[in-house]
Amino acid sequence: MISQTITTNKHLLKAREFWLKVSNPSDDVLGKSILSSLVFAESLVCIFWIFTLSGLGEGYAVMAAVPYIYIVFSYVSLLVFYKTKHFEYFTFTQLVMLLVMPFFMQWAIGGYEASSGVAIWAILSPIGALMILGTRQSTGWFSLFALLAGLSWYFNSLFSINALPIPQHTKDAFFLMNVMGIAFILYAVMRYFQSQKERTLNQLALEQARSEKLLLNILPKAIAERLKDNDIWIADSYDSVTIMFADIVGFTKLSAKMQPVDLVELLSQIFTSFDQLAENNGLEKIKTIGDGYMVVGGAPLQCKDHARVVAKLAMEMLDAVESIAYQRKMPLQMRFGLSSGPVVAGVIGTSKFSYDIWGDSVNMASRMEKTSFSNQIQVSQSTYDLIKNDFVFEARGAIDIKGKGKVETYILKSKIV
């Protein structure tokens, strides 16, 4: 069974590599494909010219020799390329042949009118250079095309003097082939690059969506929007918010009895449920620290009843913990602490940045959690004063808080119906 799985994975990896090569070809492979397509297209046209001109009589042999020489030279250079693997040489010779052969053909037939403007095929040379070599190097090839077009116009009367008679239907066939052939190739090229553009834009949109989702997983939406607007230094002051800390009781002993994978899975289950509850209540998770969880209400989006909403969230989180403990049949307990007051919030760091809040209210909320009882929600006097008419409390009395001395605290019991 294991060997079959390994073999299957190898096949999947090979298939994935093949698909990546096909769907995302390298510049080298793409250049070879484009140039080969242009050479093949012009070779087909050359075959048509050879048979058409040869059928007009022996006097037209010189005209038919031009496309014949092109075919021979092109495929000899192609053979040399496959032997030497020098793509630069192959590119240069093919672009030269694509450029000069149509003009030689036009001059040999007798100018613009007699050849039905066959020199238009030379435009494939600067187009090929644009697709293969890039915009800068293609400029020279287009300049050569313009120079040869100018020379053809200037000496057109000289070429037309020596023109042999060509039946009108042959001229019409040449004209149709020249117009439709170039139109087809240009359309195919533009269609290809338009599809690549659309594909690139779609990929950019997907990457942007992933980046934005990742950013929103790190920062509050309002803060992320400000960062995207180049608001680099974010520091805001809030007159009144409510902070909640939650912590697993006896986490060190609990972690010693569990496998690392099981421990991470447990934390993920607890904090995922907390995340969902916080989102449902419109509150902002600030961070998780080990087995600790921190939430704030009233920042970065301000709300008047932040204390009531955070207290409601704490009760829902306590219910969620008790439900998980029952499901897993394990003695899982948590402490909760709430406090309200002014804070400063902002983004710190430049690489692994984070949104955080600071202030005495934050320290007080942390002390409320650390001195709380198992599966109890302890609130400070400041939070109690804000929501004492909405919830049922049990006065704990004055307890000793580090850095604060004796402080009155309350245990949140239930919501007043």
C-alpha positions in Angstrom: 0.0 0.0 0.0 2.8 2.4 0.9 4.7 1.6 -2.3 1.6 2.2 -4.4 1.1 5.6 -2.6 4.7 6.6 -3.3 4.4 5.6 -7.0 1.1 7.5 -7.3 2.7 10.6 -5.7 5.7 10.4 -8.2 3.2 10.2 -11.1 1.3 13.2 -9.7 4.6 15.2 -9.3 5.6 14.4 -12.9 2.2 15.4 -14.2 2.4 18.6 -12.2 5.9 19.4 -13.6 4.7 18.7 -17.1 1.6 20.9 -16.7 3.8 23.7 -15.3 6.1 23.5 -18.3 3.1 23.6 -20.7 1.1 26.3 -18.9 4.1 28.4 -17.9 6.7 28.0 -20.6 10.1 29.7 -20.1 11.2 32.6 -22.3 13.6 30.3 -24.1 10.9 27.7 -25.0 8.4 30.4 -25.8 10.9 32.1 -28.2 11.7 28.9 -30.0 8.0 28.1 -30.4 7.2 31.6 -31.8 10.1 31.6 -34.2 9.4 28.1 -35.4 5.7 29.1 -36.0 6.7 32.1 -38.1 9.2 30.1 -40.1 6.6 27.4 -40.7 4.0 29.9 -41.8 6.3 31.6 -44.2 7.5 28.2 -45.5 3.9 27.3 -46.5 3.6 30.6 -48.3 6.9 30.0 -50.1 5.7 26.6 -51.3 2.6 28.3 -52.8 4.8 30.9 -54.5 7.2 28.3 -55.9 4.4 26.2 -57.5 2.5 29.3 -58.7 5.4 31.0 -60.3 6.9 27.8 -61.8 3.6 27.1 -63.5 3.8 30.4 -65.4 6.8 29.2 -67.5 10.6 29.0 -67.6 11.1 32.7 -67.6 9.7 32.9 -64.1 12.3 30.5 -62.7 14.3 33.4 -61.1 11.3 34.5 -59.2 10.6 31.0 -58.0 14.2 30.6 -56.9 13.9 33.3 -54.2 11.4 31.4 -52.0 13.1 28.2 -52.8 16.4 29.5 -51.5 14.6 30.8 -48.4 13.2 27.3 -47.6 16.6 25.6 -48.1 18.5 28.2 -46.1 15.9 28.2 -43.2 15.9 24.5 -42.7 19.7 24.2 -43.0 20.0 26.8 -40.2 17.4 24.9 -38.3 19.5 21.7 -38.6 22.6 23.7 -37.5 20.7 24.9 -34.5 19.7 21.5 -33.4 23.3 20.4 -33.7 24.9 23.3 -32.0 22.1 24.4 -29.7 22.9 28.1 -30.5 19.5 29.7 -30.4 20.9 33.2 -30.8 22.4 32.2 -34.2 19.2 30.6 -35.3 17.2 33.6 -34.2 19.4 36.1 -36.1 19.5 34.1 -39.4 15.7 33.5 -39.3 14.9 37.1 -38.6 17.2 38.2 -41.4 15.6 35.8 -43.9 12.1 36.8 -42.8 13.1 40.4 -43.4 14.9 40.3 -46.7 13.2 37.4 -48.6 9.8 39.2 -49.2 11.6 42.3 -50.5 13.8 40.3 -52.8 10.7 38.5 -53.9 8.9 41.7 -54.7 11.9 43.2 -56.5 12.3 40.0 -58.6 8.6 39.9 -59.6 8.5 43.6 -60.6 7.6 45.9 -57.8 4.5 46.6 -55.7 1.8 46.2 -58.3 3.1 43.1 -60.0 3.8 41.3 -56.7 0.6 42.5 -55.0 2.7 44.0 -52.2 4.3 40.7 -51.2 6.9 42.6 -49.2 4.3 43.0 -46.4 5.4 39.6 -45.2 8.7 41.2 -44.0 6.8 42.7 -41.1 7.0 39.3 -39.5 10.7 40.0 -38.8 10.2 43.0 -36.4 7.2 41.3 -34.9 9.2 38.1 -34.2 12.0 40.3 -32.8 9.5 42.0 -30.6 8.1 38.8 -29.2 11.4 37.0 -28.8 14.1 39.7 -28.2 11.9 42.3 -26.5 10.9 45.9 -27.2 14.4 47.5 -27.2 16.1 45.1 -29.6 13.1 44.9 -31.9 13.4 48.7 -32.7 16.4 48.0 -34.9 14.6 45.3 -36.9 11.6 47.6 -37.5 14.0 50.4 -38.6 15.5 47.9 -41.2 12.0 47.0 -42.3 11.1 50.7 -42.8 14.4 51.3 -44.7 13.8 48.4 -47.1 10.2 49.6 -47.6 11.5 53.0 -48.4 14.0 51.6 -50.9 11.3 49.5 -52.5 9.2 52.6 -53.0 12.0 54.8 -54.3 13.2 52.2 -56.9 9.7 50.8 -57.6 9.7 52.3 -61.2 13.0 50.6 -61.9 11.8 47.2 -60.7 8.5 47.5 -62.7 10.4 48.1 -66.0 11.7 44.5 -65.9 8.4 43.0 -64.7 7.2 39.9 -66.5 3.5 39.7 -67.3 1.5 37.9 -64.6 -2.1 36.8 -65.1 -4.6 38.9 -63.2 -6.1 36.0 -61.4 -2.5 35.1 -60.1 -2.1 38.7 -58.9 -5.5 38.5 -57.2 -4.5 35.2 -55.5 -1.2 36.8 -54.4 -3.1 39.8 -53.0 -5.6 37.7 -51.1 -2.9 35.5 -49.7 -0.8 38.5 -48.7 -3.6 40.3 -46.9 -5.2 37.2 -45.3 -1.9 35.6 -44.4 -0.6 38.6 -42.6 -4.0 39.3 -41.0 -4.2 35.8 -39.8 -0.8 35.8 -38.2 -1.2 39.2 -36.6 -4.6 38.2 -35.2 -3.1 34.9 -33.9 -0.2 36.8 -32.3 -2.5 39.5 -30.7 -4.9 36.8 -29.5 -2.1 34.9 -27.9 -0.7 37.9 -26.1 -4.2 39.1 -25.1 -4.9 35.7 -23.6 -1.5 35.8 -21.8 -2.4 39.3 -20.5 -5.8 38.2 -19.2 -4.2 35.2 -17.6 -1.5 37.4 -16.0 -4.2 39.8 -14.7 -6.2 36.9 -13.3 -3.2 35.5 -11.6 -2.4 39.0 -10.2 -6.0 39.3 -9.0 -5.7 35.9 -7.2 -2.4 36.9 -5.6 -3.8 40.2 -4.6 -6.8 38.5 -3.0 -4.5 36.0 -1.2 -2.3 38.9 0.0 -5.3 40.9 1.2 -6.7 37.8 3.0 -3.3 37.3 4.7 -3.2 40.9 5.6 -6.7 40.8 7.1 -5.6 37.7 9.1 -2.9 39.8 10.6 -4.5 43.2 10.9 -8.0 44.7 11.4 -9.7 45.6 8.2 -9.7 49.3 8.9 -6.0 49.3 9.7 -5.2 47.2 6.6 -7.0 49.7 4.4 -4.9 52.5 5.9 -1.7 50.6 5.3 -2.7 50.0 1.7 -3.2 53.8 1.4 0.5 54.2 2.5 -0.4 55.3 6.0 2.7 53.8 7.4 2.7 55.3 10.9 -0.5 54.3 12.6 -1.0 55.4 16.3 -4.5 56.1 17.5 -5.8 57.1 21.0 -9.2 55.8 22.3 -10.9 57.3 25.3 -12.8 54.2 26.3 -12.4 50.5 25.2 -12.9 47.2 26.9 -10.1 44.6 26.9 -10.5 40.9 27.6 -7.8 38.3 28.4 -8.5 34.6 28.4 -6.0 31.9 29.5 -6.1 28.1 29.9 -5.8 27.0 33.5 -2.9 24.6 34.2 -1.7 24.7 30.6 1.8 23.7 31.5 0.7 20.5 33.2 -1.8 19.8 30.4 0.8 20.2 27.7 3.1 17.8 29.4 0.5 15.0 29.2 -0.3 15.6 25.5 1.5 14.9 22.2 2.5 18.1 20.4 0.2 17.4 17.5 -2.8 16.9 19.8 -1.9 20.0 21.8 -1.8 22.2 18.7 -5.0 20.7 17.5 -6.7 21.5 20.9 -5.4 25.1 20.8 -6.6 25.4 17.2 -10.0 24.2 18.1 -10.4 26.5 21.0 -9.0 29.6 19.3 -10.9 29.0 16.1 -14.1 28.9 18.0 -13.1 32.1 19.8 -12.2 33.8 16.5 -15.7 33.0 15.1 -17.4 34.3 18.2 -15.3 37.5 18.2 -16.2 38.0 14.5 -19.9 37.4 15.2 -19.9 40.1 17.8 -17.9 42.6 15.7 -14.9 42.5 18.0 -11.2 42.5 17.2 -8.8 39.8 18.3 -5.5 41.5 19.1 -3.3 38.4 19.4 -2.8 35.0 21.0 0.2 34.5 23.3 0.8 30.8 23.9 -2.4 29.7 25.5 -3.6 33.2 26.1 -6.2 35.1 24.0 -6.7 38.9 23.8 -9.7 40.8 22.5 -10.6 44.4 22.4 -14.0 46.2 22.0 -14.1 49.8 20.8 -11.0 49.7 18.7 -10.1 50.2 15.9 -13.8 50.6 15.2 -15.4 52.6 18.0 -18.7 51.5 19.6 -20.5 52.9 22.6 -21.5 49.6 24.2 -18.1 47.9 23.9 -18.2 46.7 27.6 -21.5 45.0 27.1 -20.4 43.3 23.9 -17.1 42.1 25.3 -18.9 40.7 28.4 -21.3 38.9 26.2 -18.4 37.5 24.2 -16.7 36.3 27.4 -19.8 34.3 28.4 -20.1 32.7 25.0 -16.4 31.8 25.1 -16.8 30.2 28.5 -19.7 28.1 27.1 -17.5 27.1 24.1 -14.7 26.0 26.4 -17.1 23.9 28.5 -18.5 22.3 25.4 -15.0 21.4 24.0 -14.1 20.0 27.4 -17.2 17.8 27.4 -16.5 16.7 23.8 -12.9 15.7 24.6 -13.7 14.4 28.0 -10.8 16.4 29.6 -10.6 18.8 32.5 -10.3 21.9 30.4 -10.8 25.2 32.2 -10.1 28.9 31.5 -9.9 32.2 33.3 -11.3 35.5 31.9 -10.4 39.0 32.9 -12.0 42.3 31.7 -11.2 46.0 32.2 -12.2 49.2 30.5 -10.5 52.6 29.9 -8.3 54.6 27.6 -5.7 53.0 25.4 -3.3 53.8 22.5 -3.4 51.5 19.5 -1.1 51.2 16.5 1.0 49.1 14.2 4.5 48.3 15.3 7.4 46.7 13.3 8.2 46.8 9.6 8.6 43.2 8.6 6.6 41.0 11.0 4.4 43.9 12.0 1.4 43.6 14.3 -1.5 45.7 15.6 -1.4 46.1 19.3 -2.8 48.2 22.2 -1.1 49.8 25.2 -2.2 51.5 28.4 -3.0 51.0 32.0 -6.4 49.5 31.1 -4.6 46.7 29.2 -2.4 45.9 32.3 -5.5 45.9 34.5 -7.4 43.5 32.2 -4.3 41.2 32.3 -4.3 41.3 36.1 -8.1 40.5 36.2 -7.4 37.4 34.2 -4.4 36.2 36.3 -6.3 36.7 39.6 -9.6 35.2 38.3 -11.0 31.8 39.3 -11.2 28.8 37.0 -14.1 29.1 34.5 -15.0 32.5 35.9 -15.1 36.0 34.4 -13.6 38.7 36.6 -14.1 42.4 35.7 -12.6 45.5 37.1 -14.5 48.4 38.7 -14.3 50.4 35.4 -16.1 47.6 33.4 -18.6 47.0 36.2 -19.6 50.6 36.3 -20.4 50.4 32.5 -22.5 47.3 32.5 -23.8 46.8 36.1 -27.4 47.3 34.9 -27.1 44.7 32.1 -25.6 41.7 33.9 -25.7 39.9 37.3 -22.5 40.3 39.3 -21.1 38.9 42.5 -18.9 41.3 44.4 -15.5 39.6 45.2 -14.3 42.4 47.3 -11.0 44.1 47.4 -8.1 42.0 46.2 -4.4 42.8 46.0 -3.4 43.7 42.4 0.3 44.0 41.5 1.2 47.7 41.1 -2.3 48.8 42.1 -2.7 47.6 45.7 -6.2 46.7 46.9 -8.8 46.9 44.0 -12.5 46.1 44.0 -13.4 43.3 41.5 -16.5 41.5 40.4 -17.4 38.1 39.0 -19.7 38.1 36.0 -22.5 35.6 36.5 -25.2 36.1 33.9 -27.0 38.5 31.8 -30.1 40.2 33.1 -33.1 39.0 31.2 
